[in-house]
Amino acid sequence: MTDTRRLYQQTADRVRQLIAKGEYQAGARLPAERELAQQLGVSRPSLREALIALEIDGTIEIRMGSGIYVLNTAKPAGNGRSLGESPSELMQARAVIESAIIVQAAATMTEETLATLRATLEAMADDIANTRKPIEQDRAFHLIIAESTGNTLLVEIVENLFDERHSPLSAGIRGHFETADSWTAALTEHHAILAALEARDPLAAQAAMHSHLTASGRRWLEN
């Protein structure tokens, strides 16, 4: 029977099996991500998602700057419960969909909407400067662009995809790998998107949006 579970669930079970076979005892450190990904024949993003899933269920602990340690050698195989969509697939989907949306948005963008986007980025910069995570400003920026198309279904799609970042899996990844530097990089990328919209250049806006969302996925899952 074909395994229809998400790849991170399958990969997490493979790591559990290595632990159950005694290859790694409680307290032992797992190989580095790159080495373990090669051993399992999966990409680093897929492995990182699996490791976060294993941390959530108490099998391992990820200690930043130290390594990945086994906590429980008796955890059974996963029960198929999803902890959310794959963050790597999520960001790929957002890159495809929002890159298409912004082309339409660029054609209908008003000065009022541009002013709202500028204010949103100013608020985002203020949050970063005051060590606050500008999640709401980030969300608003992407939704304002979608709303400018006048298509409520597109707005709903963007909203639902963005809010998936609050799933247990995405939240776990953000907790480990989202930093002030990553937010600063995202702000710079948002400014590039805004500049393209201000220039009334839909192809530049499309490229800037795709670049931003692709880079965001890399910051979460590859750095």
C-alpha positions as CSV (number, residue, x, y, z in Angstrom):
1,M,0.0,0.0,0.0
2,T,1.3,3.5,-0.9
3,D,2.2,5.6,2.1
4,T,0.1,8.7,1.7
5,R,1.5,10.5,4.7
6,R,3.5,13.7,4.3
7,L,7.2,13.2,3.7
8,Y,8.2,14.7,7.0
9,Q,6.0,12.1,8.8
10,Q,7.6,9.2,6.9
11,T,11.1,10.6,7.6
12,A,10.4,11.0,11.3
13,D,9.4,7.4,11.5
14,R,12.6,6.3,9.8
15,V,14.6,8.2,12.5
16,R,12.4,6.6,15.2
17,Q,13.3,3.2,13.7
18,L,17.0,4.0,13.9
19,I,16.5,4.9,17.6
20,A,14.3,1.8,18.3
21,K,17.0,-0.5,16.8
22,G,19.5,0.9,19.3
23,E,21.7,2.8,16.9
24,Y,21.2,5.9,19.1
25,Q,20.5,5.6,22.9
26,A,18.8,8.0,25.2
27,G,21.2,11.0,25.7
28,A,23.1,10.2,22.5
29,R,23.7,12.9,19.9
30,L,22.4,12.3,16.4
31,P,24.6,13.0,13.4
32,A,24.6,16.6,12.0
33,E,21.7,17.4,9.8
34,R,23.7,17.2,6.6
35,E,25.1,13.8,7.4
36,L,21.8,12.4,8.6
37,A,20.0,13.7,5.5
38,Q,22.5,11.9,3.3
39,Q,22.1,8.7,5.4
40,L,18.4,8.8,4.9
41,G,18.4,10.0,1.3
42,V,16.2,13.0,1.9
43,S,16.7,16.8,1.5
44,R,17.8,18.9,4.5
45,P,14.4,20.7,4.5
46,S,12.5,17.4,4.7
47,L,14.8,16.2,7.5
48,R,14.5,19.5,9.4
49,E,10.7,19.2,9.3
50,A,11.0,15.6,10.5
51,L,13.3,16.6,13.4
52,I,10.9,19.3,14.5
53,A,8.1,16.8,14.5
54,L,10.2,14.4,16.6
55,E,11.0,17.2,19.0
56,I,7.3,18.1,19.4
57,D,6.4,14.5,20.3
58,G,9.3,14.3,22.8
59,T,11.6,11.9,21.0
60,I,14.5,14.3,20.6
61,E,15.7,17.7,21.7
62,I,17.3,20.2,19.3
63,R,19.9,22.3,21.2
64,M,21.0,25.2,19.1
65,G,24.8,25.3,18.8
66,S,25.1,21.9,20.4
67,G,23.3,19.3,18.4
68,I,20.3,17.0,18.3
69,Y,19.9,14.6,21.3
70,V,17.8,11.5,21.8
71,L,15.4,11.9,24.8
72,N,13.2,8.8,24.4
73,T,14.1,5.5,22.8
74,A,10.7,3.9,23.4
75,K,8.5,6.2,21.3
76,P,6.3,4.1,18.9
77,A,6.0,4.9,15.2
78,G,3.9,7.9,14.4
79,N,0.1,7.5,14.4
80,G,-0.3,9.5,11.2
81,R,-1.3,12.7,13.0
82,S,-0.3,15.7,11.0
83,L,1.3,18.6,12.7
84,G,0.5,20.8,9.8
85,E,1.5,21.2,6.2
86,S,5.1,20.8,5.2
87,P,6.7,24.3,5.6
88,S,8.9,23.8,2.5
89,E,5.8,22.9,0.4
90,L,3.9,25.7,2.0
91,M,6.5,28.3,0.9
92,Q,6.7,26.8,-2.5
93,A,2.9,27.1,-2.8
94,R,2.9,30.7,-1.6
95,A,5.7,31.6,-4.1
96,V,3.7,30.3,-7.0
97,I,0.3,31.7,-5.9
98,E,1.4,35.1,-4.6
99,S,3.7,35.7,-7.6
100,A,0.7,35.3,-9.8
101,I,-1.5,37.5,-7.7
102,I,0.9,40.4,-7.6
103,V,0.9,40.7,-11.4
104,Q,-2.8,41.4,-11.3
105,A,-2.5,43.6,-8.2
106,A,0.1,45.7,-9.9
107,A,-2.4,46.6,-12.6
108,T,-5.0,47.9,-10.1
109,M,-2.7,49.3,-7.4
110,T,-3.9,52.8,-6.2
111,E,-1.9,55.5,-4.6
112,E,-3.9,54.9,-1.4
113,T,-3.0,51.3,-1.3
114,L,0.7,52.1,-1.9
115,A,0.5,54.5,1.0
116,T,-1.0,51.8,3.2
117,L,1.8,49.4,2.2
118,R,4.4,52.0,3.0
119,A,2.9,52.5,6.5
120,T,2.8,48.8,7.0
121,L,6.5,48.5,6.3
122,E,7.2,51.4,8.6
123,A,5.4,49.6,11.4
124,M,7.2,46.4,10.6
125,A,10.6,48.2,10.9
126,D,9.5,49.7,14.2
127,D,8.6,46.2,15.5
128,I,12.0,44.9,14.5
129,A,13.8,47.8,16.0
130,N,12.0,47.2,19.3
131,T,12.7,43.4,19.2
132,R,9.1,42.5,18.5
133,K,8.2,39.9,15.9
134,P,6.3,41.8,13.2
135,I,4.0,38.9,12.2
136,E,0.8,40.9,12.0
137,Q,2.5,43.6,9.8
138,D,4.0,40.8,7.6
139,R,0.5,39.3,7.3
140,A,-1.1,42.6,6.5
141,F,1.4,43.4,3.8
142,H,0.6,40.2,1.9
143,L,-3.1,40.5,2.4
144,I,-3.2,44.2,1.3
145,I,-1.6,43.1,-2.0
146,A,-4.2,40.3,-2.5
147,E,-7.1,42.6,-1.5
148,S,-6.1,45.1,-4.2
149,T,-7.1,42.5,-6.9
150,G,-10.7,42.8,-5.7
151,N,-10.9,39.0,-5.7
152,T,-12.1,37.7,-2.4
153,L,-11.2,34.1,-3.1
154,L,-7.6,35.0,-3.8
155,V,-7.6,36.9,-0.5
156,E,-8.9,33.9,1.3
157,I,-6.2,31.7,-0.2
158,V,-3.4,34.0,0.8
159,E,-4.8,34.4,4.3
160,N,-5.2,30.6,4.8
161,L,-1.6,29.9,3.5
162,F,-0.1,32.6,5.7
163,D,-2.0,31.4,8.8
164,E,-0.6,27.9,8.3
165,R,2.6,29.4,9.9
166,H,0.8,28.9,13.2
167,S,0.6,25.1,12.9
168,P,2.7,23.1,15.4
169,L,5.2,22.2,12.8
170,S,5.8,25.7,11.3
171,A,5.7,27.2,14.8
172,G,8.4,24.8,15.9
173,I,10.6,25.6,13.0
174,R,10.1,29.4,13.5
175,G,10.9,29.0,17.2
176,H,14.3,27.6,16.4
177,F,15.3,29.4,13.2
178,E,13.5,32.7,13.0
179,T,15.7,35.6,14.2
180,A,16.0,39.3,14.2
181,D,18.3,39.0,11.2
182,S,15.8,36.9,9.3
183,W,13.1,39.5,9.9
184,T,15.5,42.3,8.8
185,A,16.1,40.4,5.5
186,A,12.3,39.9,5.0
187,L,11.8,43.7,5.5
188,T,14.4,44.4,2.8
189,E,12.7,42.0,0.5
190,H,9.3,43.7,1.2
191,H,10.8,47.0,0.3
192,A,11.9,45.6,-3.1
193,I,8.3,44.4,-3.7
194,L,6.9,47.8,-2.8
195,A,9.5,49.5,-5.1
196,A,8.4,47.4,-8.0
197,L,4.7,48.2,-7.3
198,E,5.5,51.9,-7.1
199,A,7.3,51.7,-10.4
200,R,4.2,50.1,-11.9
201,D,6.3,47.2,-13.1
202,P,4.3,43.9,-12.7
203,L,7.2,41.6,-13.9
204,A,9.6,43.2,-11.4
205,A,7.0,42.8,-8.7
206,Q,6.4,39.2,-9.6
207,A,10.2,38.5,-9.4
208,A,10.5,40.3,-6.1
209,M,7.6,38.4,-4.5
210,H,8.9,35.0,-5.8
211,S,12.5,35.9,-4.5
212,H,11.2,36.9,-1.1
213,L,9.1,33.8,-0.5
214,T,11.8,31.5,-1.8
215,A,14.3,33.2,0.4
216,S,12.0,32.9,3.4
217,G,11.7,29.2,3.0
218,R,15.5,28.8,2.8
219,R,16.0,30.8,6.0
220,W,13.6,28.5,7.8
221,L,14.8,25.2,6.4
222,E,18.3,25.4,5.0
223,N,20.4,27.8,7.1
